[in-house]
Amino acid sequence: MTTEERAALKEKIEKEIADTNLKIEDLVELSKPISPENSLGRITRMDAINNKSVAEAALRTARRKLGKLQHALANIDSPDLGICSICKRPIQPKRIMLMPESSRCVRCASR
């Protein structure tokens, strides 16, 4: 990976981290407990509980992604950047730019 590619990747990762942090803030708000004092109807309360569950799942996913992005940013200068953690072959640069948190090539990720 060239110096320019690493710089572009670092910029992309920093942007993704900022976007993910904003998403996490929104999801934390959406996954707050539903107060039983609210005068919601039974069906509306069930919908709210279901939406809360969906938001909690999305929050877990976003936090995992944030951790992977932070790890990728911390290792941006590592010689192993762009090398599959499973098969040790190079990961396609387009995949790295599309999913900077990815540590596996397409073949190993699909297994």
N, C-alpha and C positions, 0 to 999 in steps of 0.2 A: 504494500500500500504506500503510495507516494505521500510526500509531505502535504501537498495540496488536498489530496483525498482525505487525509487525517484531519486537516483543518476544517474541511467541509463537513466531515462526519461529526467533529466536535461541536460545530455550530448547530448541526441538526439535533444532536443529543441534548444540548442545552435548551433548545426550543421545545423539544419533546418533554423535557423535565418540567419546564415552566407550564406547558399546556396540561400535563398530567396533574401537576399540583393544583391548578385551577379546577380541573375536573374532580379531583378528590374533595376539594372544598365544597363544591356543589353536591356531591354524593353524600358527604357527611351530613349536610343539611337535610337532604331527602331521606336519610335513613334514621332520623331521630325518632324516638318512640312516639306512638300515637296516643295522645291523652284520652283517657276514657271519659273525661268531662265534656269533650266536644259533642255537640248535638248533631252527630252524623247518624244517618239511617243505617240499618244493619248491612245492607248491600254496599253502601258507600264506605262503611268501616272495613268491610271485607276487601274492597278494592284498595283502600289505603294500606291495609296490612300486606296485601299482595305486592303493591308498588314498593313498599318499604323493603320487602324481601328481595325484590329485583335490584333495588338500589344498593342493598348490602352486598349482594353478589358482585355487582359492578364495582363497588368500592374495594372489595378484596382483590379483584382483577387489576384495578388501577394501581393499588399499592404494590402488588407483585411487579407490575411493569415498571413502576417508579424505582423499585429496588434494583431491577435489572439494568435500567438506564443509568442509575448512579454508579453501579459496578462497571458498566461499559465506559463511562466518563472517567472513572478513576484509573482504568486500564488503557486509556486512549493511546499512550505511548508504548504499550507493551508490544514486543515482537510477535506475540501470539494473537494479537487482534486480527480478526479476519480468518482465523484458523478454526475449523470445526472442533468442538470439544470432544466429539465422539470418534470420528474417523481421521482426524488430524489433517484433512485436506483443506485447501483454501475455500472459503465461502465466497460466492459470487458477490462482487462489489455492489451490484444493484440490490441484492437482498439486504446487505448491510445498511445501505442508504434508506431502504424502505422500512426495515425493522432493525434499528440500531441496537436494540436490546437482545437480538438473537445471537446465540453462541453456537448454533448448529447450522449445518448446511441443509438444503431443502430435503435431500434424501434421508439424512439422519433424523430430521425433525418430523418427517412423515411416518416414521416407524413407531 
